[in-house]
Amino acid sequence: MRKILLTSLSVVLLATTSTAQLSNGLISQFYFTGGTLQNSVGTSSLSLVEDGDGATFSADRDGNGSSALSFDGSAGNTQKLSIDYNYLDFDLTNDFSISFWFKTNDISASDLQILFSSRQDYSPGEKGGVDCYINTNGEFQVVYRNELSGAPIAGLNTLKTTAINAGIWYHVTIIKSGANVSHYINGSIKSSETISNFPSTNFPMVSYWNVGAFFNTQTGDIYRELDGGMDDIRLYNRVLTQQEVMDLYQETPPISTVSISETENKIISVFPNPVNSYLTIQTTEVIENISVVSALGATIEYVVAPNNIVDLSSLTAGVYFLQMKTSNGLMSKKFIKN
């Protein structure tokens, strides 16, 4: 890539309008960058809660290490995570959008592989809402589970299934707009239909979301575990547009500092950190371009100064990753903007 020289300390902002829009109505997001289970928006108390074996992490769809959840259901691990419902404000009675990435290592499993689900066993019946899983035919499937107050499930509404392949990352977006529900795979719509018996009242405000397996709250059993990975889980309290769905599919995930080797970290440093205005990059590498990635995944690109100084005075306070492309590949440094 051509090296661009900066004659002053001005910066060039290339972030798109759609990136900013994707934060509107976003109430929960889990990127897993650097092997963290913390929510990147809303209350800082929201996190994923481990049940059974602890969380493990692997490379995401772009090969960034420790940046996606990893599940090994084929080995019989009792591993599941759930969103801490004490801090989650998400009502399935209203319009919503759900987005996430997934892959499976085995499409011939003898049981369902749960991806993301609001199903919760209770007495009598089950609390439902949205079930996303890989069925035994090797297909991605979405099921809407309706519930009457204090009664078992009133009905199941299965959206059209989509055949998938093992070892490939897929992006899913699920949208409810009024009584209409739809789902997208890799930015393309796969179904859009009206659920006639979707209840307007007594539909539970979902307080429990399973990631990677089902969990029986009555018995404590964990079952139907995923053999694969999950990444970039987002919950919106609004309807996403088709363009926003495509933007999410095409988004580049932030690079994890965990994927950078110790040797690479030693040949590049940034200071001061935390920074107020000007950040100096100290390295023997030739920097071809620089970008700053926020916790929400928004990317702000900068041209390179001759003395490797970047003016960050216009950047809002927060935690960021400085992503640098050099002759030896991509490198990343975490920094704090005051």
N, C-alpha and C positions, 0 to 999 in steps of 0.2 A: 504494500500500500504506500502511496506517495506521502512523504513527510511534509507537513504543513508548518511553516514558520510563522510565529506571531510576533509582530513588531511592537506590540504594546501588551498590556496586561488585561485587555478586554477579552471577553469570552463570547463564544457563539453558541446560542441555545437552539438546539434542534429538536427538542421534545415536541411531539405532536399533540394536537388538541384531544385526540381520542384517548391518549394515555392519561391525561388529566381527568377526562370524563369517567374513566374506569374506576376512579376512587369514589364517585358519587353513589351513595346508597350502599357502599361496601361496609358491612358490619363485622365481618370476620374473614381473616386470610391467614393461611399457613403455608409459608414458602419452604420451610425446613432447611434453608440455607445455613450451612455451618453446623448442621445437626441439632437444630433447636425446635422445640415443640411450642414455642410461644406465638401467640397471635400478634400480627404486625399492625393491627388497627384497633380502634376502640379502646376498651378498658385493658389496662396492662395486666389485670388479674386473669384474663381469659387465656386458657392454655389447654393442651391435650392431656388427658389423664390416662395413665397406663394401667391396664388390667392384665394379669398373667405375666408373661415374660416382658422385659423392658423393650423399649423401642430400639430398633436398629436402623441404620441409614446406609444408603448406597448412592451411586451416581445418578444424576437426573437425566433428562432426555438429551441434554447437550454435553453430557459426560463430566459435569462438575461433581467432584467427589463429596460425599456426605451431604447431599442436597435433596434427597428424596427419601420417603419412608420405605423400608424394605420389610416384606413379610415372607415367611417360609412355611406356608400351610402344608406343603407336601411332607414336611418333616414332623408334622403333628405338634408344632409349637402352639401353646395357648397364648397367643399374642393378639391384643386388641387395644385400640385407643378410643377414647370418647372425648367429645368437647365438654368442657366444664360448664354444665348447664346453669350453675348459680349466677353466671355473668353473661349468659347468652340471651339476647332479646331477638327472637326469630319466630314469627307467628305464621304458620302455614295457611291460616285462614286468608291472609292477604296475598297480594302479588309478591313473587319472589323469583330469584334466579340463583342457580347453583352451578359452580364451575369447578372442574378438577381434571387432573391427568392421571392415567392409570396404565399399567401393563400387567400381563399375566405371563408366568413362565410355563403354564400347563393349561391347555384348553380341553384336555381329556379327563379332567378331574371327575370323580364319581359323585361329588356334591357341589352345591352352589359355592361360589367364591364371592364373599361380600366385599364391596368396595366402599360405599358410603350409604348409610341407612339410618332412618329415624325409628326403625322398628324397636319396640321394647315389650318384652313379655310381662304380663301382669295378670292378676286374677279378677274377673274372668277375661279371657281372650288376650288380645295384643293391642298395644297402642301402635298406630301406623303412621302413615304420611307418605314418605318416599323411600323406596328400596331400590338401590342400584347394585347390580351384581352381574357376574358372569355365570350363565347357566350351564348345565351339563352338556349342551350341544355346542359349546364354544362360542356363545353369542353374548354380547352386552345386552342387558335387559333392564328396563325401568318399570316398576310397579307402584301404583298409587293405592295405598291401603286406607279405606274409609272406615270410620268408627262412629257408632252412636254412643251417646253418653252412658257409661257404665255397662256397655254391652260388647260382645265380641265384634270382630270386623264385619261391617255391613256389606262390603263388596271389594273386589279387586279389579283394577283397571290396568291392563298391561299394554304399554306402548310397543310399537313395532320393534322387534329385536334386530340387532345388527351383528353380522358375523365378524369376528376379529381373528387375528393371528397372534401366536405366542411370541413373546420377546419384543413386541413393538409398543411404543408409547402412543396412547390415544388421548385426545382431548374431548371432554364431555361438557356440554352446557344443557341444563334442564331449566325450563322456564314455565311458570304458571302466571297466566294473565286472565283474571276472572275465572271462568270455568274452563278456559282453554289451556291445555298443557302441551308442551312440545319438547323435543330433545334434539340436540345437534351432536354430530361426531366430526371432529376435525374441521369445524366451521361450517359443515353442510347439514341442513335440516333433514332429519330422518323420519319425524312424525310430528303431526300437529292435529289435535283432535279435541273435541269437547267432552268432558266427563259429566254426563247428565245427572248422576247421583252424587256428585261431589257436594257434601253437606255444607250449607251456609252457616250452620250453628253447631255447637258441640264438637267441632273439630279441634283436637287437642293442640294447644300451643306446645310444640315439640320441645322437650327439655333434655332430650337424650339423643345423641348422634353417635353411631358406631362407625369406626374406621377400621377396615381390614378383617372384620369378623362380626358375627352376632353375639349378643350377650343376654343370657337369661337372668333377669334380675331376681327371679324367684329362687333359682337353684344355684346361681353363680357360675353356670356352665358357659364356656366360650367354645363356639363351634362355627363351622362353615368358614374357616380361615382362608384368606387370600394367599396364593402363592405368586407373589409378584411385587409391584410397587405402586405407591400413591404419591402425588405431588400437587402443589399449588391449589389447595382447597380454598374456595371462596364462597361466601354467602352474601347475597344482596337482598335488600328489602324492596327491590323494584324490578321492573321488566327490562332486561337488556335488549338493545336493538340488534339486528342481524350484523351490522357493521361492528358493534362492540364484541359480539361473539367471535367474529373473525379476528378482531384485534387481540383478543385473549389467546386465540389459537396461534397467532403469529408472534406473540410476545417472546422475547428472549429472557430466560430466567437469570437472576443475578448470580455471579460467580461466588463460590464459597472459598473463603480463605483456607479452609481445611484442605482443599485440593492442591494448594500450593506447597511444594516441598520446602523443607527447611533450608536447602541450599539456595533456592530461588528467593526465599524471604531474606536471606542474609545479603544478597546482592542488590537489594532495593529497599529504601526506607523513605518515609515521609515525615516532615516536621514543619511547624509545631503540630502536635496532636494531643488535645483538641486544638482546632484552628479557628481563628476569628475571621481572617480575610485571605491572606496569601499562604498557599501551601507549597512547600518546596519538595521536589522529588529528587532524591539523591541515589544515583545508580550509574553504573558503567555501561548499561544497556542503551541502545538507541531506541527511543520511544517513537513509535509511528503515529499512534493516536491515543487519546485519553477520553474516558467517559466516567461519569459518576452515576452509580445505581443506587436508588433509594430503597427503603424497606418495602415499598409498595411496588417495586419493579420498574418505576419510571426511570428512564435513561436520559441523562443530560450530557451531550457531547461537547468537548472542548478541543480547540486546536493547541498544538504544543508550543510553548514558549522556548526561545533559544536557551535560556538558563533553567529550564524545567520548573518554572514557577507558574502556578495556576491561581487566578483570582476567583475566590469562592465567596466573596463578600455578599453576593446576591442570593446565595444559597440559604434556605431556611434551616433553623437549628434541627439537629437530628443525627442519627447514625447512618453512615453511607459506606459504600465500597468504591474505592478508586480502581477502575479497571484500565489496565494499560496493555497495549499491544506492542510487543518488542520483536526484535529479530529472532528471539528464542521462544516466541509464543506469547500467550496471554499470562499476565500476572495481575494480582489483585492485592490491595491493601485496605484494611478497614480503618476508618477515621471518624472522628466526631466533630461536627460543626457546632460551635457555640452560637 
